[in-house]
Amino acid sequence: MTLILSNEDVEKVLTMPDCMEVLEDAYVELSEGRGLNRVRSDCLAPSGQAEALYSLKSMDGVIPKLGVGAVRIDSDIVTWPKLGNTMRRVKVPAAPNRRYVGLVLLFSSANGEPLAILPDGVLQRMRVGAANGLAIKYLARKDARAVGILGSGWQAGAQLMAACAARGIEQIRCFSPNPEHCKAFASDMTTALGVEIEPVAQPEDAIAGADIVICASNSIDNIFFERWIEPGVHLSSIKLPEIETAAMRRADRLVIHTHDASPIHVVAKDIAVPEKGRNKGWDLGAGLDFRKTPTLPDVITGRAPGRQSEQEVTCFINNLGMGYQFAAAGAVVYRKAKEAGLGHHLPTDWFTQDVHP
């Protein structure tokens, strides 16, 4: 039987420590060449809606040690509005009943059968948080207690969960260009984490004196700048454009998520994609040598060093997500959901065939 799960099911069984633990081991497999990841690909075409594009995104990975392979597929309507001085990448809930479309398909690497089908919403949030949390574990000072976070959205919550899982965080300050949203986020996450979160009026107020600075936005422009760097800080970004390239160069130790510089972009004729524009999105990584910069799996396996002193400035750029992460986290979700009796079972024959494809 193939297990069908909901975001609510995933939320019940996948904790941040669980996600960090399975990813840490999976990154070892990847670094040793026993795990496989295919770089993300984005197909972009007209959507028929004004100032919006259709994006079909996919990524996948295989972890033989866990006996699974996974494919993540997103079918999105995407816009790029401006908020203040920054341009943002915003998905529109355009499917029936104002819904988003993102799926994870989990397969057995032993016989090929589909094990589970689930939405990617909670899973993708947790795997991003877990990756940045592992970077905090290996790159932030051991005595790091104060966090400044720029962003108050869906991803920001998982970033704080991961920071608290990696270090004994006692103080968090949060800035968002949307003050009301920032205030509500601070209240909700204070309750969730048991750590007081203070909403502040300016980004400088959030990051001043912080041991860990987290960027967690949907901006395709820089939101953290070299002039804000303080000795001993760990900088963390969930996407390439957030931290100014000059700040990355200023860091004593820069680590990225993967050597892949960008997704594979397949774009329809006469389509302009804002995040591929000059000084936007992927173009902001043009000054980095992705092939020579250490990756998080390199640091975890000891192929590249982590933090070497209290005064070092360290920086982790989660430059590109991996389908491989969905295989790792998906394996945990599948096992724990089965143990808990969650989800719905459908005949596997519905998803297999007796005709040679």
N, C-alpha and C positions, 0 to 999 in steps of 0.2 A: 504493500500500500504506500502511496505517496502522501506525505503530510503537508497540509495546507495550513499556514500560520498567519496570524495577524500581527500588526505592530504591537498591539496590547499583549499578545503572547510573548513576543520577543522581549518586551519591557519587563515582563514578570521573571524571566529566567536569565537574562544577560546582565551581569553586574560589571562595573568598570574594572575591578580587580581581575575578574574572570577574563575579560577581553584583553587586558594588558598582558596577562600571563600567557594566553594562547598565542597572541601576536609575537611576544618575545621569543617563544620557542619556534614559531613559524618563520620569523626573520632569520634565525640560525639556519633553518633548512634552506631558505632562499639563498643566503650567503654561501652556503656550501654547495649550491647547485643541485640540491635534491628537490627543491620546490621550484615551481615555474610560474611566471607572471607575464601576461601579454599587456603591452601598453594600451591605455585607453584610446578609443577612437570616437570622434564626434562627426556625424554627418549633419550638415546645416543647410536648410532649404527654406523657401518662402512658406509662411504658415497661413497666408490668407488674412491675417490680422494686421492692422496697422502697427508699424514699429515693433513687430515681434517676429521671431524666426522659429521654425520647427527644428528641434535638435533630437537626433537619435543617437544616444551615447551607449557604448558597451565596453566592458572590461572583463577579464577573466583570469583565473589562476588555478593551479593544481597543487595539492599538498599530499603526496603519496603516504607520508607518515600518518596522516589523519584519515586517509582513505577517501578523500573528497576532491572534487573539482567544483568550481562555482562560476556562474556568469551573472554579472549585474547589467541590467538593461534599463535605461531611462528614456521615456518618450515624452519630451518636454516642449512647452511653448515658453520661449525665453525672451525677456526684454532687458534693456540696459538704461534704466532711468538715472538721472542725476539727483543727488541729495547733497545740498551744500556744494562743496568743492570736489566731491568725488562721484565717479560713475560706478554704478553697481550692477551686478548680474542678478536678475530677479526672475524666478520661474513663476509662471501664471497658472493657477489651478483651473485650467480650461476644460478638463474632462467633465463628463456629466456629474451633476451635483457638486460642482466646484472642487474637484479632486485632482491630485497629482498622480502621475503614473511612473512607478519605479519598481522593478521586480528583481529578486534574486532567485536563481535556479540552482539548487544544490544537487550534485550528482555523485554517485558512487564511482570511485576510480577502480574498483574491483570488478564490477560487471556493467557499468555504464548506466544503471537505472537512475531515474529521477527520485531522489530521496525526499526533497522538500521544495515547496514554492512559497515565497514570502515577500511582502513589500520591503523595500530597502530603507525606509525612512529612519526607524530607530537604529537599525543595524549600521547604516552609513554614519550616523552621528557618533555612535559608540566607537567605531573603528578609527575615525579621525581623532577623537579624544584620546583613545588608547595609544595611538602612534605618538602624539605630542606628549602624552604622559610618560611614555618610555624615554623620550628625549629628555624630559625633566629628570627622570631617574638617573640618567647617565651624564647629564651635562650641567644641571643646576647645582649650586652649593648644597652640601648636606644640611646646613643649618637654615636653608631658605624657609622663611615663614610668611613673607608679605608678597601678595600678588597684585599687580595692576593689570586690568583687562580692558581692551578696546573692542567693544562690541557687546550687544545684549540680546542676540538672537538665538536661534535653535542650536547652532554649533557652540556658542559661547558657554552654554550650560554644561555640555559634555567636557569642554576644556577645563572648567573649574572642578568637575568631578574627578578628572584625571590628575590635576595638580594636587588635589587633596589626597588622592590615593598614593601619589608618589612622594609627597613631603607632608610634614606636620604643619599645614597652613593655618595661620592664626588671624590674618588680616587680609581683606580683599577690597580693593577700590575699583569701581567700574565707571567707564565713560561710554556714552552712546550719543550720536547726534539727535536722537529722539529721547528727550528727557523723561517723558511719561513712560515710555517703554522701558527705559533704563531703571526707573524707580520700581516698576512692577517686577522686572527681572531680579533686581536686588532683593526684593521682599521674598519672592518665590524661592530663589536659590539659597537665601539665608536659612529658610525653613528646611530645604532639602539637605543642605550640607552641615548645618549646625555651626556655621562660621558667619559672623556678621559681615555683610557686604554693604559698602557705602557707595551710593551713587554720587558722582561728582560732575561738576559743570564743564570741565575742560580736560582734554586728554593728558595734559601735563600734570593735572592734579591726581590722576589715576596712577601714573607711572613713577612719579617722584619718590625715590627711596625704596622702590619695589625690588625684591630679590629676583622675582620672575615677572617678566612683562609678556602678556599673551595678546596677540592680535587674532581676533575671531570675527571677521566681517565678511560681507559679500562684495567688498570693494574691488574694483580692477585698477585702482590708483593706490599710491603709497599712503599709508596712514601712520607709520612710525618712521622717524627720521634720525639721522646720525647725531644731530645736536642733542638728542635726548638720552644718549647712552651714558650710563654711570658704571664705575668699576665694579666687577664681580657679578653683574646682572646676567641672567639668562633670558634671551629673547626667543619668542616662540610665535610661529606664524602658521595659519592653516592653509594659506595659499601663497603663491609666488609673489604677487604684486604688493602685498601689504607692507613689507619692510623695505625701505629705501636701499638700493644697491650699495650706496656709500656706507650705510650702517652695517651691511653684511661684510663688506671689506674691512671695516673697522674691528669687527669681532676677532678675537684671538683664535677662536675655534668655530668654524662654520661647518654644519652638517645638514645634508639634504635628505629627503625621503628616498629618492630614486635617481639614478643617472639619466633617466629619460627627461629631456628638456621641456617637452610639451606633449599634448595628445597628438594623435594623427588627425588632422583636420581635412575633411572632404566637404568642399563648399560648392553649392550650386552657382552657376554663371550669374554674374552681375550682383552677387550678394556681398555686402560689406558687413563684416563681423566686428563689432566695436572692441572686443577684448583681444583682437589681433591687430588693432591699429597702432600707430606709432606712439610710443610712450604710454601705452595702455597694456593691461593684462600680461600676456606672455612676452611681449616686447621688453618688459621691465627686467627680464632675466637675461637679456642679451650680453651683459658683462660677466656672467658666470661661466666658468668652465665646468659644465656638468659632469663630464667624464672623469675629471681629476678631483672633484670635491667628494669627500667621504660621505657615505650614506649611513643612515641609522642602523641597518643590519651590520655594516662594517664596525660600528662602535660597539654594538651588542656582542659581537664575536671577538672583539679585541684586535681586529685588523687595523682599526684606527683608534687613537686614544680618545678618551672622554676628557672631562675637565681635569686640568693639571694643577691649578692653584686657586686660592680663594679670590684673587684679584682678576682672574681671566674673565673676559666677556665671551660668553658662548651664545651661539645662535643656531636654532633649528628651523629650517624652512620645509614645511610639508608641501613640497612643490607640485606633487602629482599623486593622486590616489591610485591604489592598486586593486584590481579584481581579486588578487591573492588574499587581501584582507577579508574579503567576503567569504572565501573558502574557510579561513581560520575561524572567524567569529561564527560563521554559519554552522560549522561542525559542533561548536559548543552549544549553540541554540538548538540544533536538531537533537543532540543527545539529552539535554536537560528538558526540552519540551516533551520528548517521548517518556522520560522518567516521570514527569509531572502529569502526563495524560492530557496535554494541551493540544489544541488544533483540531482539524478535521481530516479524516483519511478518505482518499479517493483511490479507486483501483489504478494501480500502476499501468495496467493495460491501456488505460485511456491516453497515456502519454508515450507509449511504445508502439511498435508496428511489426508486422510480419512480412513487410515488403522491404527489400534491400534498398536503402536510400541512395 
